[in-house]
Amino acid sequence: MRRIQQSGESALTSIGASGLSIVMKDKRIGVVGLGRMGANMARRMKDCGYKVSQVIDRSTDLANALAEEIGATVAPSLKALTAGSDIILTVVTDDRAMDAIFFGDDNLFEDAAGKVFVNCATVTPDVHRKIDAEAGKRGASSLEACMASSIPQARNGELYLMIGGKKEAFDQIKPLLEDLSKKLLYIGESGKAAEVKALVNMVMNINTGALAEGLGLGQALGLDLRMLCSVFSETGANSRVLETDSDDMIDRDHECYFSGAHAAKDSGIALGLAATESLNLPLAQATFDQYQKMIDLGIGELDKSGIAELTFPGRKGSE
């Protein structure tokens, strides 16, 4: 499979960049959510010399396996993870999961004073704003670290990270974020990075759907699809998803890097933002409908390239 990336101020100043990096490696880091992205970010931090002290996941098997691999401890609760960490990374699935880990009966905000939360999930901007506001009330800091990248980039420290939240908090943990990323961009106040990420994924999803339709029609016409991709790459039909997804669509190799279900969720976030601005986005809506169809057909956990199953002649959802 081919897969190319489709991401005390005065005291800090006196420490300097290199000194701050050393200080950061003395901090205890907790990780919440140990799916493919979260686990690989934890491995990357461990490789870079950070103290990944505690981890937690709904799957105890995942948590136990990763803890043994990187020398961490499985936290018995979210509250305990916060108590035993200085910086907490969260990598969960959606708004509901974020609300649960921060506002449920057992939550991360217990004993949160002085802690920094780095929230990497693609969720609605209002969720990030809600968490940021509550963190401030509790003497903590919260950043959104929106990732325009996939699993190999998480493992290799090559994420494209867009950060939202208070600039002082960003500056405080910047060395850690730099070690996780190849490109690090501070966007602005809480919610703004999430807005940018929603637009990134909306456009990516539209491009993916368009490529699936172009290749599906090409197959119906009896065209050589490799030749067609070559032509696309040299013309206005070129796109990043042509590099990442075309072979997978043709070969029906939909090993999951970014699922159709996640694509539907993220396009839905963008459509929600559009609704608040009274904008009509027909292409985004059509793409959302296609990814929702994948879910309805039971193939939503395939990679987003699986949208080709809806457009290529003779495939599962093309009838």
Backbone torsions as a table, in degrees:
resi	resn	phi	psi	omega
1	MET	NA	134.9	175.8
2	ARG	-97.7	131.0	-178.9
3	ARG	-144.6	109.2	177.5
4	ILE	-112.0	147.3	-176.4
5	GLN	-53.9	113.2	169.7
6	GLN	-62.3	NA	NA
7	SER	NA	NA	NA
8	GLY	NA	64.0	-179.6
9	GLU	-47.8	-44.1	-179.1
10	SER	-63.5	-36.0	178.7
11	ALA	-65.4	-41.0	178.8
12	LEU	-64.1	-39.6	-179.5
13	THR	-63.1	-40.7	-178.3
14	SER	-70.0	-29.4	178.3
15	ILE	-67.5	-43.1	-177.3
16	GLY	86.6	163.5	-173.8
17	ALA	-63.1	-46.8	-177.2
18	SER	-68.1	-39.3	178.1
19	GLY	-65.4	-38.1	179.3
20	LEU	-64.8	-37.3	178.2
21	SER	-61.5	-40.4	178.8
22	ILE	-66.4	-43.1	178.6
23	VAL	-59.7	-41.1	-178.0
24	MET	-59.9	-34.9	-176.9
25	LYS	-76.2	-4.9	171.6
26	ASP	-92.4	-8.5	-178.5
27	LYS	-78.5	144.6	175.4
28	ARG	-85.9	130.0	-176.7
29	ILE	-114.4	130.9	173.6
30	GLY	-110.3	146.1	-179.3
31	VAL	-125.9	126.0	178.8
32	VAL	-111.5	118.0	-178.8
33	GLY	100.3	103.7	-170.9
34	LEU	-116.9	37.6	169.7
35	GLY	-68.9	-166.3	-173.7
36	ARG	-62.1	-36.0	178.5
37	MET	-74.4	-51.5	-177.4
38	GLY	-61.1	-43.7	-179.3
39	ALA	-64.3	-40.9	-179.1
40	ASN	-72.3	-30.7	173.4
41	MET	-66.7	-39.2	177.0
42	ALA	-63.1	-42.7	178.3
43	ARG	-62.7	-41.9	179.4
44	ARG	-61.9	-45.3	179.6
45	MET	-62.3	-41.9	177.6
46	LYS	-59.7	-45.5	179.3
47	ASP	-60.2	-32.8	-177.5
48	CYS	-84.3	0.8	175.7
49	GLY	94.1	11.9	177.5
50	TYR	-83.0	156.4	-180.0
51	LYS	-91.4	87.9	174.4
52	VAL	-80.5	96.6	-168.3
53	SER	-89.1	-36.2	-175.8
54	GLN	-140.1	147.4	177.3
55	VAL	-137.3	158.5	176.9
56	ILE	-155.9	146.4	179.0
57	ASP	-155.8	156.9	175.3
58	ARG	-60.4	-31.7	177.4
59	SER	-89.3	110.6	178.8
60	THR	-65.0	-30.1	178.4
61	ASP	-64.2	-45.6	177.9
62	LEU	-61.4	-45.9	-177.4
63	ALA	-62.3	-46.6	-178.7
64	ASN	-63.7	-41.1	-177.8
65	ALA	-66.3	-45.1	-178.9
66	LEU	-69.1	-40.9	179.2
67	ALA	-57.6	-44.2	178.9
68	GLU	-64.4	-39.7	-177.4
69	GLU	-65.0	-41.6	-172.7
70	ILE	-107.6	4.4	177.0
71	GLY	75.5	31.6	178.6
72	ALA	-101.4	176.5	175.5
73	THR	-112.2	140.8	173.9
74	VAL	-80.3	118.7	-179.4
75	ALA	-69.4	138.8	179.6
76	PRO	-74.6	-15.4	-179.3
77	SER	-161.2	164.7	175.5
78	LEU	-63.7	-41.8	178.5
79	LYS	-57.8	-43.8	-179.9
80	ALA	-66.3	-36.6	178.9
81	LEU	-62.7	-44.5	177.4
82	THR	-61.8	-44.6	-178.0
83	ALA	-60.2	-32.4	-176.9
84	GLY	-99.2	13.1	-177.4
85	SER	-132.3	154.5	172.7
86	ASP	-100.2	-33.4	179.0
87	ILE	-128.2	132.3	-178.2
88	ILE	-121.8	119.1	174.0
89	LEU	-95.9	131.6	175.6
90	THR	-116.6	131.9	-179.1
91	VAL	-135.6	77.3	-177.1
92	VAL	-114.2	-176.0	-163.4
93	THR	-89.6	-40.9	-169.2
94	ASP	-158.8	-175.4	-177.7
95	ASP	-57.3	-42.9	-177.1
96	ARG	-63.0	-42.8	179.5
97	ALA	-66.2	-39.9	178.0
98	MET	-63.4	-43.3	179.6
99	ASP	-62.1	-39.0	-178.1
100	ALA	-66.3	-43.1	-174.9
101	ILE	-76.3	-22.0	179.7
102	PHE	-102.0	-23.1	-174.0
103	PHE	-130.6	5.7	178.0
104	GLY	-76.5	-178.1	-178.6
105	ASP	-59.5	-44.5	171.5
106	ASP	-104.9	115.3	-173.3
107	ASN	-140.1	166.6	-175.6
108	LEU	-76.1	-15.9	-175.7
109	PHE	-81.6	-7.1	173.6
110	GLU	-68.9	130.6	178.1
111	ASP	59.7	44.1	-171.9
112	ALA	-96.0	-6.6	-175.3
113	ALA	-56.3	130.3	178.1
114	GLY	82.7	-5.1	-177.8
115	LYS	-88.6	156.6	176.3
116	VAL	-117.5	124.0	177.5
117	PHE	-102.4	131.2	178.2
118	VAL	-119.2	108.0	-170.5
119	ASN	-104.3	115.2	-169.6
120	CYS	-102.9	0.0	-178.3
121	ALA	-73.9	151.1	171.0
122	THR	-87.9	100.4	-178.3
123	VAL	-132.4	174.3	-178.0
124	THR	-66.2	145.8	-179.6
125	PRO	-55.8	-34.6	-178.8
126	ASP	-63.9	-30.8	176.7
127	VAL	-65.4	-43.9	177.0
128	HIS	-61.8	-40.6	179.9
129	ARG	-65.4	-40.1	178.6
130	LYS	-62.2	-44.5	-179.3
131	ILE	-67.6	-41.0	179.1
132	ASP	-61.6	-43.0	-179.8
133	ALA	-64.0	-42.9	-179.7
134	GLU	-68.9	-37.7	177.2
135	ALA	-59.3	-42.8	178.6
136	GLY	-60.6	-39.5	178.6
137	LYS	-63.6	-28.0	-175.4
138	ARG	-99.3	9.2	179.0
139	GLY	75.0	20.9	179.3
140	ALA	-112.5	176.6	176.7
141	SER	-125.1	149.1	179.5
142	SER	-135.6	134.2	175.1
143	LEU	-125.2	146.8	167.1
144	GLU	-98.8	130.1	178.8
145	ALA	-119.2	87.5	-174.1
146	CYS	-83.2	130.8	-171.4
147	MET	-107.5	120.9	172.4
148	ALA	-103.9	64.0	-172.7
149	SER	-156.2	-179.6	-178.4
150	SER	-133.0	-165.8	-168.1
151	ILE	-61.1	-48.6	179.7
152	PRO	-60.2	-36.5	179.9
153	GLN	-67.4	-35.1	176.6
154	ALA	-63.4	-40.6	-178.4
155	ARG	-70.8	-34.8	-172.2
156	ASN	-98.1	5.4	-179.4
157	GLY	70.2	35.3	-176.5
158	GLU	-121.5	29.4	178.5
159	LEU	-67.4	150.0	166.6
160	TYR	-98.1	108.4	-172.5
161	LEU	-109.5	128.4	175.5
162	MET	-113.3	123.8	-170.0
163	ILE	-111.4	135.0	172.7
164	GLY	-126.8	148.2	-179.1
165	GLY	133.9	-168.0	-177.5
166	LYS	-71.1	133.8	-175.8
167	LYS	-61.4	-34.5	-179.4
168	GLU	-63.2	-39.2	178.7
169	ALA	-67.6	-40.1	176.7
170	PHE	-59.5	-48.4	-179.7
171	ASP	-62.0	-34.9	-177.3
172	GLN	-61.9	-39.6	-175.4
173	ILE	-114.1	17.0	-177.2
174	LYS	-54.3	-41.3	179.6
175	PRO	-58.6	-38.2	177.2
176	LEU	-63.8	-46.2	-179.1
177	LEU	-64.2	-35.5	177.6
178	GLU	-65.7	-35.8	179.2
179	ASP	-72.1	-18.0	177.4
180	LEU	-91.3	-11.0	-167.6
181	SER	-131.5	159.1	168.2
182	LYS	-100.3	-19.9	178.0
183	LYS	-142.1	124.4	-176.7
184	LEU	-125.6	123.9	-174.5
185	LEU	-132.7	119.9	174.1
186	TYR	-83.8	118.8	-174.9
187	ILE	-88.3	-47.2	-177.3
188	GLY	156.4	-153.7	-174.9
189	GLU	-63.3	166.8	-177.0
190	SER	-52.5	134.1	179.3
191	GLY	98.1	-24.2	-174.5
192	LYS	-73.1	-39.6	177.0
193	ALA	-64.7	-36.7	178.3
194	ALA	-65.7	-35.2	176.3
195	GLU	-64.3	-44.5	178.4
196	VAL	-62.0	-44.0	-179.1
197	LYS	-62.0	-38.9	178.8
198	ALA	-61.5	-39.1	179.8
199	LEU	-71.7	-38.1	176.4
200	VAL	-57.3	-49.8	-176.6
201	ASN	-72.0	-32.1	175.8
202	MET	-60.4	-49.4	-179.0
203	VAL	-66.7	-41.4	176.9
204	MET	-58.8	-43.4	-178.6
205	ASN	-66.2	-39.2	176.3
206	ILE	-61.4	-46.2	179.3
207	ASN	-61.6	-38.3	179.8
208	THR	-66.0	-44.3	177.7
209	GLY	-62.7	-40.0	179.5
210	ALA	-65.5	-40.8	178.5
211	LEU	-63.5	-42.2	178.7
212	ALA	-60.9	-38.5	179.1
213	GLU	-70.4	-40.7	179.5
214	GLY	-63.8	-44.1	179.7
215	LEU	-71.3	-35.5	177.4
216	GLY	-63.1	-43.6	177.6
217	LEU	-67.0	-38.7	178.0
218	GLY	-59.5	-41.1	177.9
219	GLN	-65.4	-41.4	179.3
220	ALA	-61.3	-31.7	179.9
221	LEU	-84.2	-2.9	179.1
222	GLY	79.3	20.8	-179.8
223	LEU	-81.0	153.2	172.9
224	ASP	-72.7	114.9	-172.6
225	LEU	-71.4	-30.6	175.8
226	ARG	-66.4	-41.8	176.0
227	MET	-61.6	-42.0	-179.1
228	LEU	-62.7	-41.7	177.4
229	CYS	-62.9	-38.4	177.7
230	SER	-62.2	-41.6	177.7
231	VAL	-65.2	-45.7	177.8
232	PHE	-53.6	-41.7	-173.7
233	SER	-67.6	-19.2	-177.6
234	GLU	-105.4	8.1	-175.2
235	THR	-133.0	-173.3	179.2
236	GLY	-65.8	-6.9	177.2
237	ALA	-84.4	0.0	-178.3
238	ASN	-70.4	150.1	176.2
239	SER	-164.5	165.2	177.2
240	ARG	-62.3	-36.9	-178.5
241	VAL	-69.4	-20.3	172.2
242	LEU	-60.9	-40.0	177.8
243	GLU	-69.0	-42.6	-170.8
244	THR	-85.9	-29.3	-166.6
245	ASP	-120.1	-14.0	-172.5
246	SER	-64.0	-47.5	179.2
247	ASP	-60.6	-40.3	-179.1
248	ASP	-64.3	-39.4	177.7
249	MET	-64.6	-43.7	-178.2
250	ILE	-67.9	-44.1	-175.4
251	ASP	-86.2	-4.1	-175.8
252	ARG	57.4	39.9	178.1
253	ASP	-102.9	92.6	-172.4
254	HIS	-110.1	39.1	172.2
255	GLU	-54.3	134.8	-166.0
256	CYS	-83.9	119.5	167.3
257	TYR	-110.1	-33.6	177.4
258	PHE	-151.6	109.8	-166.3
259	SER	-75.0	159.1	172.9
260	GLY	-60.1	-35.2	178.3
261	ALA	-64.4	-41.0	177.0
262	HIS	-67.5	-36.3	177.2
263	ALA	-61.8	-42.8	177.8
264	ALA	-61.6	-44.7	179.4
265	LYS	-58.6	-46.4	-174.6
266	ASP	-71.7	-38.0	173.9
267	SER	-64.3	-33.9	176.3
268	GLY	-64.2	-37.7	176.9
269	ILE	-62.0	-45.7	179.3
270	ALA	-62.3	-41.0	178.5
271	LEU	-64.7	-35.6	176.0
272	GLY	-63.9	-41.0	176.4
273	LEU	-63.8	-40.7	178.9
274	ALA	-62.4	-38.8	-179.9
275	ALA	-62.7	-37.3	179.7
276	THR	-67.4	-22.1	178.5
277	GLU	-101.8	8.6	179.7
278	SER	57.8	38.7	178.4
279	LEU	-105.0	142.4	175.4
280	ASN	-102.4	121.5	-178.6
281	LEU	-120.3	82.9	-173.3
282	PRO	-64.4	-34.3	179.2
283	LEU	-69.6	-41.8	176.7
284	ALA	-63.0	-39.0	179.5
285	GLN	-65.4	-43.6	-179.9
286	ALA	-63.8	-39.1	178.4
287	THR	-66.8	-43.9	175.6
288	PHE	-55.6	-44.2	-178.9
289	ASP	-61.9	-37.5	178.7
290	GLN	-66.9	-44.3	178.8
291	TYR	-68.0	-33.3	175.3
292	GLN	-65.8	-34.3	176.9
293	LYS	-64.4	-38.3	175.2
294	MET	-57.0	-44.8	178.8
295	ILE	-61.2	-45.7	-178.5
296	ASP	-62.0	-31.5	179.5
297	LEU	-84.7	-2.8	179.5
298	GLY	82.8	18.2	179.6
299	ILE	-120.2	22.7	-178.4
300	GLY	-68.1	-18.2	178.9
301	GLU	-90.1	-0.1	168.4
302	LEU	-69.4	160.6	173.3
303	ASP	-57.6	158.1	179.9
304	LYS	-57.8	-23.6	174.9
305	SER	-60.6	-17.9	177.9
306	GLY	-65.0	-8.1	174.5
307	ILE	-61.0	-20.9	175.7
308	ALA	-63.9	-22.7	177.6
309	GLU	-65.5	-15.0	179.1
310	LEU	-93.8	-10.7	-171.4
311	THR	-123.2	-24.2	-180.0
312	PHE	-77.3	135.9	-179.7
313	PRO	-55.9	133.9	174.0
314	GLY	84.3	0.3	179.5
315	ARG	-90.7	174.5	-165.8
316	LYS	-52.4	-45.8	-173.5
317	GLY	-110.5	16.1	-174.1
318	SER	-90.8	-2.3	-176.7
319	GLU	-66.9	NA	NA
